[in-house]
Structure formats: structure tokens, C-alpha cells
Amino acid sequence: MFSLFGSSTHQGEVSLGIDIGTTTIKAAEITAQGSRVYTLSNYAMLEVAGHLEHINNALQSSSLRPLESDLTTYLAAIKRQANFKTNHVRASLPSFVAFTTLLEIPLMSNSDTSRSLTTQVKDYIPLPISQVTLDWIKIGEKTYPDGTKKQQIFLVSVPNEKIESYTTIFGDAGFILDGFEVEHLSLARSLTLQAEQPVLIIDIGGRSTTFTVARKGVALFAGQTDFSSNSLTQALATALNISPRRADTLKRQTTIVGGGGSHELSTILVPIIDVILNEAGRARSGFETAFGEKISSVMLAGAGGTMPGFDTYLTSQLGLPVVVADPLQNCAYPPEIAAFSKPLGATLAVALGLALKKIIK
């Protein structure tokens, strides 16, 4: 059985993380020079063609089972072309296949906590406990006015079927799978290691958007919505009666709430963006209620978060400073990628977080 959190033991100088998204596979290989010093030594991305026109071309989604043979072929191609230095890999699990929740339970030892959760979580997870793999991490303690103390537990449950599928896919592609991690945890590690105050990470992917509140590299609270980058593309395609591929190109060029030619396009996109912001507000409120702390800032990750003017619009709507995530800012990388390191880093954020798991102590 895999541990979804695992340990942060150093396993060599080279570490590889692979993030299988809904439309793109992203890989990041890093070379460690110390417990928190590393270099991006290699990366790879593969995007599925035609996913905008046909949902069945998505690598995976909440409503479709991934085709193991196709994923194996894609992973094998990446492995062959990228020429990674290691076959050992840690893989991401999308938020829509995992169930995460915050629990408050009495203070007790780790072993007693594990036993207690095994009997208690059946009321919190959507599948029978025999069909899932559970893991948890203690993220804090809370003292109530009457003096009662409880520990706050971040619980993750993943269907065994998904774990077995990934094990087969990566093995057949020639990788040695060291473990899994839900993307919330990887994002927290790659983006907030230096953050002393809680940060809300909004990761706008192809088929879903995730919300992660994190501090010092640890995920504290999580949420998810099916409104996504593809929702914005489809809105443009429908409103302008153009192909999804053309709409996707326009989306990437449109300045949100911009002037001139961008104004008409931004008015089409803003209602979808506002739905995503409403969900972000729910995550923000949920965290602040549970922890009694305020979120200090927002980070945008994923390709959808790099649209021109998106960060400015979110700042005006959320009343918080918003920046595009830059997980490479504390990382060395080849000079030839300097010109596009920021959007590249935002796209590779989950894969980098996976790779960092082996070297961050």
C-alpha cells in the first residue's frame, strides 16, 4: 500500500515528478544541491491534441476513466524523448479523484489517531473504507473557550482502483513509481515554502480549478470546482460561433477587463471567472472560519492563471494581493528558459512540488 504523504527522506541527487492533468502531462526533474537548494535539470510537457473539440480526448476527468493504454504510450514517449536521469517517479493525483477534508479530533498519539480515523471516517468519505486508501497529516491544534484541545487533521482518501490503475500505467511505461500525492499537497510545497502567512493558491487547469490554502509548504485547506480554463474557452466559442481551438487562442491573448479590442471578449469571460471567484471565496471563508486566521495573499497557478490582466482583476475582486505563481524563483535553471521561466514555472508547479518531495526536509 502506498503512503499518500510518505516521508521526506533524501533519496539521491535527482528527483522526478510527473503531473497527469486532464489535457497535459507535465514532468519536472530536479537535481538537489542541499535540502532546499535545487536546479531544474530537465522538464517535459505533452498536450493531447483535439481535447477542445472532443471531451473523450481528455487524459482524465471526473466523468471519464482514463485509457490506460493511451496514457502508457504518452508516458513512454515522454520518457524516451526527455531522457531523464532517473526512472523513479512520484505522480500526482487530480483533486477530483481524491476526497480531502479537514477534521478536528481529540489529541492523541499518531498510532491512536490512525486507529481512530479508520473507524470514524466512514461518515466522511463517499466510498466504503475497504475500497479506498487513507492517509492523514496533522496540521495544527485548536483550543476552545472551555479549554478543550483538539488536533486538526488533513485527511485524504483515494479509491484503490485509481492507485492500481496508476501503478499499471507507470510500470508499463518503464517507470518505477515511488508514490502518489494529491495535487493540493504538491502545490503547497512548490509555492509556499517561504510563506509565513496563509496563502490561497488558485490553480486553473483544463477541466477543473483547485483551491489550496497553504503555509510553509503545508496544505491546510482544499477545495475544487469543475469551472476551469476550458469553461472560458467554451464560453468564447459559443458566444462568437467559432471553433474551440480558435477560441482558446483568443482567450490566451485577451486582457481581462481590458480596453480596445479586448473589451468585448473580456465581457464574455468575466461571468465564468466570477463563478471561479465565488468558489475561491468559499474556500477562503471555510479556512478562516476553521482556523481563525486571515488569508494574506493569492497565488495563481496553471496555464489558465497566466491570462493577461487576470491577476489585476482578481486583486480588485478579492481585496487581496494576487501574483502569478513562480516556483522557479528560488531554483536554478538553464539560461535558455529565462525568457519564459515564470509561465513555465506556473505550469510545472505540481510536477515541481512532486519532485521536491524527495529533497525537502
N, C-alpha and C positions, 0 to 999 in steps of 0.2 A: 504494500500500500504506500502511495506517495504522500509525503507531507506537503500540504499546500503552502505552508510558511517555511518549513525547513530551517536549517541553521545557516549562519553566515560564515562558515569556515572557509578559509582560503584554500582553493583547490588548484593553484598554479597561476602562472602569469597571464594566460589567455582565457577569456571567458566569452561565451557566445549566447545571445538571447534572440529568439525568433518570435515575432508577434504576428499571428494569423488573424488579420482583420476580416471584415465582411467582403472587401473587394481587393485588398492588397496584402501581400506578405512582406514584412519588413524584418531585416536581420541586422544586428549590430554586434561586431566583435571588438572587444577592448583588450588592451594589454595593460596589466597592472604594474605600477611602479611603487606602490605603497598601499596602505589600507584605504586611502581616499584620494590617491593620485593615479590617473589612468589616461590612456591615449586611445582614441578611436582609430583602430588599425585597419578596419575593413567594415564595409556595410553593403547591403543589397536590398533591392526592392523589386517586386514583381506585381503588376496590376493585371487583374483579369479583364480581358477585352470584352466589350459588349454588355457589361453588367448594368449600364444605364438603361439599355433598351429592354433587357430581359432579366427579371429578378432571379431566375433559375441559374444565371451565370455567376451569382454571388458565391464566394467561397463558403460562407456560412451565414445564417441569420437565425432569428428567434423562431421562425416558422419552417425552416428547411434543414434537413440533415445534410451535413457536408458529404460530398462524394469522396470516399477515401482514396480511390484510385487516382482521381484528379489532383488532390492535394499531395499525394505521394509523388506524382510526376512533377508538380511545381517545385516541391521542396528538393527533390533530386536535382532539378535543373539549377536551382539557386546554389546548391552545394557544389555542383560541377563547375559552374561559371565563376563563382566567387572565390573558390579555392581557399576556404577557411583554414586556419591553422589547427583547429580542434574539431572533433566530431561530437564532443559533449555539448549539450544544449539545454537551456531552460526555456520552456514555452509559455506563452500567455493563454489564459482562458478568458473569453469575452464575458462581459458583465451579464449578458442576457442568458447565459447557460448556468451561471452560478447564482446562488442565493446568499446575500450578505445581510447581516442585521447587527444592531448594537443591543447587547443585553446587559442588564445590571443584576448581579447575583451576590450573595454574601461572600465576604472574604474567606478564602480557604487556600490550602496548598494547591499546587499545579495538578498533582495527581487526583486530589479530591474534586478539583474543578472539572477535569476531563470526565470523571465518572458521573458527576452531577449533570453535565451538559448532555451526556449520552441519554440520560433518562428524561431530561427536560425539553430538549429541542424539538421533539416530535410535534409540538404545538406551534412551532415557528417555521418549519420547513415544508415545502409543498409536496415532497415525496416521502415514502416510507424510509425510515432510517437505514434499513437494510439495503437500499438502492443508492445511497449517497456516501461520499467520503466527507468527513467533517474535520475541520481544524479551527483553531481559535488563537487569538493573541490578546493578552491583557494590555489595555491602552490607558488605564487610569483608575483612580479611585474617587469615590464621591461620598461626602459626609452630609447627612440630612440634619435638619434642625434639632431632632431629638437625640442626636449623637450616633445614630446608626450609620455604619460604614459599609459601602458596597463597592465591588470591583466592576469596572466597565470592560466588557468583553466584546471584541470584534469577531463575530462568528462567520465562517464561510462554509457553505455546503455545495458540493459539486456532484452531479449524477455520475455514478460509476461507469455508466455507458459512455460518457464523454471521455473519461480518463482512459478507458480501454481503447476507444477509437483513436485518440491521440497517440497512445503507445504503439499501436499498429502502424499508423501513418508515418511517424518519425522513424521507427525501426526499419520499415520497408524502404524509406528514402536514404538510409545509410547513416542516420544519426544515432547517438546514444543519448536517450532522454534522461536527464538528471532530475527533472521535476517540473512542476507546474506552478503558475501563480496567476491569480485573478488580476486583471489589468489595473484595478484601483491601487493595488499594493505596489506594482511596478512604477506607476506614475508618481506616487508619493515619494518613492526612493530617488527617482531620477530628477525630480523637480524641487523638492523641499528640504534637502539635507541641511541647508544653511538657514532655513526659516525658523525663527524663534516664536513667531505668532502663527495662528491657524490661517491657512491659505485654501481658497476654494479653487480647485482645478476643474475646468470645463473642457472636456475632450470631445470634440465634434468629429465623429467618424462617419464612414459611408452610410451605415444603416442604423446607427444609434449614437446617442450622446450620453457620456457618463459624467457624473459629478462626484468629485472626491475631495473631502476636507482632510488636510494633512498638515503635519508639523514635524520638523526634524526627521524627515524621511519616513514617517509612520502614518498610515491611513487611519483616520479616526471616525469617518462617517462617509457613507456612499449612497448614490442614487443613480437612476438611469431612465432615459426616455427614448422612444423609437423615433422621435423627430430628430433629423440629422442633416448632414451635408446633402444627402440625396434628396431629402424633402425640399430643400432650397432649389435644387436642380429641377425637380419635377414641377415646382410652382412656376418657374420661369418658362419651362417647356409648354405647360398648359396655357398660361396667360398669353404667350407670344406665338403659340401654334408653331413651334419649331422643334427640331429633333432634340432629344435629351443630351446628345453629345455636344451640339451647338450651345445648348443652354448651360451645360457645365463649363464651357469655355467662357461664356459671358459672365457667369457667376464669379469666376476667379478674377475677372477684370473689373467688376463692379465695386465702386466705392460706396459703402453703406451710408445712407443719408448724405449722399454727395450731391454736388451741383451738376449743371450741364446735362450731358447725355446719361449720366448715372442715375439721375433723379427718378425717372420712370421705372428703371429696373429695381432700384432700392425700395420703392414703394411696394413692389411685388414681394420682395424678400423679407421686409421688416415684420409682417404678421407672423411668419414662421419663426423668425428669430425671437419674437416676443413670447411665443409659446415655449421655446427653449429657455428663455429667461425666467418665465414663470416657474418652470421646474427647478431652475437654479435657485430661485428664491425659496422654494420649498425645502431644498437641501440645506440652504443657509439657515433657515428658521429651525429646521429639525436639529441641526448641530448646536446652534446657540441655545436652544431650549434644553437639550440633553446635557450640555457641558457647562452652561452658564458663562460662556466666553463669546467674544465677538470675532467674526472673521475679519482679518486685516486687509486682505487683497485678493485679487483673482488672477489666475493664470489661464491662458488659452492654449490648448494643445490640439494636435490633429490637424490635418490639411484644411478642414473647414474653418478653423480658427485663424487662418492667415489671410483671409479676405481683407482687402484694403478698407480701412476705417472701422473694422469690426470692433477692435479694442476701444476706440474712441466712443463708439455708440454704447457699448456695454458699460463704460465708465459713467456716462451720463444717466443710464437707466438704473444701475445698481448703486451708485453713490460710493463706489469703492475704486481704488486704483486698479487698472487692468493692464496686464502686459502679455505679450505673446511669449510662451514658454521658450526657454533657451537652455536645454540641458547640456549643451556643449560649452557653455560659458566657462565652466571650471575644468574643461577637458582639453587636452592637446589633440590636434588633428592635422592632417596633411594640408599644406598651404593652398593646394589647388581647389579645396572646397570652401575657402574662406569667404568667397563672394556670396555663397548661398548657405552658409552654416546655420543661420537662425531658422529659416523654414525647414531645412533638413533635420535639425535637431527636434523641432516641434513634431515632425512626422515620425521620427525614430524614438520618441520619448519612452514608449512602453518597452521597446526592444532594448534600449539602453538600461532601463530600470531592471530588466531581467538579467542582463549581463552583469550589472553591478552587484547583484545578489551574492555573487561568489567572492567578491573582494571587499565589500563594505563591512566593517566590523563595528 
